[in-house]
Amino acid sequence: MCGIFGYTGKKEAQGLVLQGLRQLEYRGYDSSGLAVQCGAEELRFEKTKGKIRNLEEVLKTNPLRGSTAIGHTRWATHGTPSQVNAHPHLDSANRIAVVHNGIIENYSRLKEKLKKEGVSFRSDTDTEVIVHLIAKYYRNNLEEAVRRAIKDIRGTYAVAVISAKEPGKIVAARFDSPLVAGVGLGENYLASDVSALLDHTRRVVFIENGEIVSLTENSMRLMDLEGRAVKRLPSKIDWNISQAKKGGFPHYMIKEIFEQPEIITAILRERIKKEKHRSAVFFEELKINRREFGKIKRVILIACGTAYHAGLVGKYILEAFTDIPVWVDTSSEFRYRNPNVDRRTLVIAISQSGETADTLAGLREAKSRGAVTLAICNVLGSSLSREARGVIYTHAGPEIAVASTKAYTAQLAVLYLLGLYLAGIFHARPRKKIQDTLKEFFRVPVLMKEVLENYKRDEKNWAKNAHDFNERYHAQLKKYFGGGAIEKKRSPNGFFLYLGRGINFPNALEGALKLKEISYIPAEGYPAGEMKHGPIALIDENPWVICLAPRSKTYDKMISNIQEIKARGGMIIPVVTRGDREIRKLDPFYSIEVPAVEEIFSPLLTVLPLQLVAYCVAREFGEDIDQPRNLAKSVTVE
Ligand code: F6R
């Protein structure tokens, strides 16, 4: 969470840093600020509460001139979102400025100590101790002061520091919060995410835990905490810049939804190759060899949020293609249990960002117990991808909208391929079956495209339905709260219930999560078979029930569930296979059709309308779709 951007070179830094912060705004957006070296041993800074546009407004009339600067966009942990708590934080003499991402766990002890030494604090943040420590150790050598200060702090951090006394220099350090330096010509950059660097350079150096980097316009020096030089060649990033732009769409989310068919096609083309007249799955970067996989006796998938839902689908996939037992756990639970894993356990950590604190901790826990670890990750060079024994990249390109869409389907695509790859290793399924499944897989992105084209054709209708929902929702709210007496036996307003069975059950969770995240409407996802065990008590005419009912082996059971909801007045929106007649007879409010596909692949189709429903409702409600309240794109703190 929080975004950091730094620039040193010959150009005016303010505009470049603001541009970088805008690219990083999805990481946090409750306040922002920047500090600039403005010549003759002077630092100037500005910070504002709220989105980056507020900072831009202030800087329009009062620009900070200079060619070395650091900036920050914040997601509050310690201290409310306010101007005073916004970064940068400066020492008492305003000679050193710091921006920070992470949490300093021992900050209150350090703060007390510094206070006793006469330091007065201006903010409620944990970050401020860092700048005062650096100031305390500063003897005209910023690297040395940062190194000593870092040794005092415990917790997670990516920090960037400038000093009025050392023009043209940025010093940065990291531990468990991402930080990457961008290599330019006569200029260098720093960012908490590669995507913010793509406008300027493709050559980047990933800063590792416990490392310090010192940047000037013509140099980049890496060192460890003892000050010993570290050598690392820059990596080349081949992400397309246009992937990080809206490309004519009104929001990143809808753009990313529409990118999905192409991403899945690219994944299939990259991973499936012909080998002796047969198709086979290849993971070039994997590092874990077939012999090691062959020894695996069970699999545990760990992840958070949407990636966890991908893990749940992964369980169905791996169980369908292999005979290995598979468990799935949220990373935050896995890491604090006593997970019985050993060297015959494959722990697969799934994460778009590869920086999620709980997933990283879960991976480390698994590693320490001897498990074989594999990361399924989108961001190249992320911590997870570097720490896991093996890695498979999803190659979905930068995902900017906070609500994850394309990363999810790319994770599913990789899990299908991994399942088929393991099926080959364990000889778990007949070769012919694997070949047929691979062939069917190539049809899936074409069908995904059809779903999205149908949406485009029918967009007005989708918007009208969202509008009707909005009217009804607010009328119900008024009735419930405005009318005085609360009507008994009624659910408060039009909440959403998402039901699914089998491999589509995780999509019910995912659909509910998408809606909650961006429209703030209460929504629950449930396996439809669980309805009778409690949730059916919620049903009257108020909830909107989205039922995932494509053709499947549990289709008839789903119809019974729909009938039970109908009988109690619930409003049904089924997602069905094209041409379905049975459900039409049940007079649903609005049916959404997806093309027929083998059941195992159906989640890749049924999730699309769920993403679109969330998008249309949030747009109708006028919500900030790409930057929903309280959320941040990568959760690098616990
Ligand atoms: C939901 C969403 C989050 C993330 C979760 C894990 O739309 O984006 O639930 O899926 O925070 O993030 P990663 O995948 O980066 O580990």
Boltz pocket constraint, residues with backbone or C-beta under 6 A from the ligand:
constraints:
  - pocket:
      binder: B
      contacts: [[A, 304], [A, 305], [A, 306], [A, 307], [A, 308], [A, 350], [A, 351], [A, 352], [A, 353], [A, 354], [A, 355], [A, 356], [A, 359], [A, 402], [A, 403], [A, 404], [A, 405], [A, 513], [A, 514], [A, 517], [A, 632], [A, 633], [A, 634], [A, 635]]
      max_distance: 6.0
